Amino acid sequence: MIVGSYRLNKNPTKTFKYQSPNNLNMGKIKSKLVRRTAQTLMQKGIGFTDGFVENKRILGMILPSKKIRNQLAGLLAKTKKYEKIQELKLQKTLALKSA
């Protein structure tokens, strides 16, 4: 049974589940342009951080397109967070080996 944009499940423990129109589920796939541009900007040595807003402010001076700027800022923030986590894991493993 469909109620508005929600579909009632047969399982009574889960009452509502969001179902997007026409069953189109958007993924987190970035276009090659965004990935390539992010990689080029990181290689140039621009000081990006793991914060979306900070990256967006830095990119605001470079890019005219709002959509691409936001996509790049998000991808760069995600990349920096991942690098930070990998660095912490490496430090922990080195500390355990030396102890």
N, C-alpha and C positions, 0 to 999 in steps of 0.2 A: 504494500500500500504506500502511495506517495503522498506526503504531507508537505505542501509548499516545495521547497528545494531539498527536503529531507526525506529519506526512505526509511520506513519502519522495518526493522529486522525481524526475522522469525524468532530469534533468540530473545527471550524476555529480559535477560540480564543486560543486554546492550539495547537500549531503547532507540537511539537515533544514530545514524551514520550519514555523514555528508557525502552526497553524490554530485559531482560536478555536472554541469549541463553537457549533454551529448557524450558523456563518459570520457571527456578529454582531460587527462591528468597531466599537468605540466611538470616536467622534470627539472633537475638542477644542472642541465647540460649548458655549458657556455659555448658560444660560437668560436670558431678558430680565430676570428679577428680579435675577440676579447682576450683569449688566452695568449695569442702571439704578442699583442700589445702589452699585456701585463708582464710577460717575460722580458720584453725589450726595455720597458721602463725600470724593471728591477735591475737589469744589467747596467743601466746608465748610472745607478748608484743614488737614485732619489730616495730620501729617507722616509719610507713608508712605515706605518705602525700596524698593530693588530686591531686598531679601532677604525670602524667604518667611517665615522663622521670626520675624523682627522684625514683619512685618505681622500675622502670626498672633497675636502677643502683644498688639499694639495692638488688634486686633479682638476679642480674648478678653474685654475689658472691656465691649464694646458688644453683641456678638451672643451669644445663648444657644445657637444651633444650631451644632454642631461641623462638620457637612458644609458648610453655607453659609459658615461662617467660613473654612474651608480653601479653598473655591472662590474666595472674595473675595480672600483673601491671595495666592493664586497669580495671579489676574488682575491685581491691583494691582502685584505684583512684575513681571509681564510688561510691563505698561503703563509702569512707571517705567524699566525697562531699555530699552524702545523709545524713550522720550522722551530718555533719556541718549544713546543712539546717534544719534538725529536731531540733538541739540544738538551733538555732536562733529562730525558731518558738516557742519553749518552753519558751525561755527568753521573747519573745514579749508577749505571753499570760500571763506570770507571772507578767510582768510589767503593763499590762492593768488591771489585777485583783487587784494589790496592789495600783493602782492610784485612 
